[in-house]
Structure formats: structure tokens, C-alpha cells
Amino acid sequence: MKKPNQLRTVLEKSYPDFVANPDRLQLFVDNGRIIATGGNSLSFEYRYTLDIIATDFADDLARLIVPIEAYLKTNQPELFENPQRREEAFKFEVDYNNNNTLDVAFKIQLTERVVAKKTSENELNLEYAPEPQCEDNSAMEQWQVYLKKQLIFEGKTLNGNN
């Protein structure tokens, strides 16, 4: 699976405190499923819930939500395009520790396709299928997002197909 580490990288770039204090950003995969057909192929799809937990967070939640949303719009666009999926695809819960910090848990429904291609008689090559890209999101890779005049996110970190 590639997306959990890609999302960690996006969050670390948008909030450098996670690099200095890596224990404040935890990622877990829950409810993982492998979906494969009965056909003559070893291709499959991962389906899972990614739990992202940020602890002792002392900033505006938008600083985390915007990078996650931008990543998802680039690498899992059907979460926003499909009305049935968008309601349950990206959730969060917050525990307020005190007046200064909080713990937040995001739950995100993700998929990743792995394609098995025969390269010779007895050899298969496994590759992650590229995610469908929305034409409208190409401009997002050029964005710089500011919160209270502070740069919190640059779109060039989004594309997981590379």
C-alpha cells in the first residue's frame, strides 16, 4: 500500500512539527479487504479505512484538513464525485486536551489497485494502477495555501502516481 505513506509525507510537509515529533502523527489501517475477481489474474484491489491520528495538536484543524483534502481530490477523486461515498468517506473526531491542544482522528475510506501483468511465460509484474485524474485538479498542483498569512501547503506534493 502506498497511500498511507504518501499522506504522511503530505502532512509532514504541511506541518513540520510532525517531523520533529513523529510520535504526534500516527497512521493505522483498519477494516482492510482484498478484492479480487474469479478471473485468471492475480490483480486485486486494497480497500481499507486509513486512521490518521494527530496528538497534542496546537494549531487550526484546517492546517491538516486542507492538505488531506487536496491529496484525496488528486489521488482518490471519486470520494468527492460520488454523492453516496462523499458523506462517509472522510470523517473526524476531536478530543480537547486543554485550552491549547487537541487530539484529532481522521477516518478515510481508500482504495488502491494492483495490476498483475504477464511479462513472460512464467513471470508476473505487479504495478499499482494510476489513479484516475480529474482535469480540474491539474491546477491544484500549482497552489500554495496560506492560513493566517502562513504557508501551510504546496500542491506540488500531491500526485501519488509518480
HELIX and SHEET records of a PDB file:
HELIX    1   1 LYS A    3  SER A   14  1                                  12    
HELIX    2   2 ASP A   17  ALA A   20  1                                   4    
HELIX    3   3 PRO A   22  ARG A   24  5                                   3    
HELIX    4   4 ALA A   62  ASN A   75  1                                  14    
HELIX    5   5 GLU A   78  GLU A   81  1                                   4    
HELIX    6   6 PRO A   83  ARG A   86  1                                   4    
HELIX    7   7 GLU A  135  GLN A  142  5                                   8    
HELIX    8   8 GLY A  155  THR A  157  5                                   3    
SHEET    1   A 4 LEU A  25  ILE A  35  0                                        
SHEET    2   A 4 PHE A  44  PHE A  57 -1                                        
SHEET    3   A 4 LEU A 102  SER A 120 -1                                        
SHEET    4   A 4 PHE A  90  TYR A  96 -1                                        
SHEET    1   B 4 LEU A  25  ILE A  35  0                                        
SHEET    2   B 4 PHE A  44  PHE A  57 -1                                        
SHEET    3   B 4 LEU A 102  SER A 120 -1                                        
SHEET    4   B 4 GLU A 123  TYR A 128 -1                                        
SHEET    1   C 2 GLN A 144  LEU A 147  0                                        
SHEET    2   C 2 GLN A 150  GLU A 154 -1                                        
END                                                                             
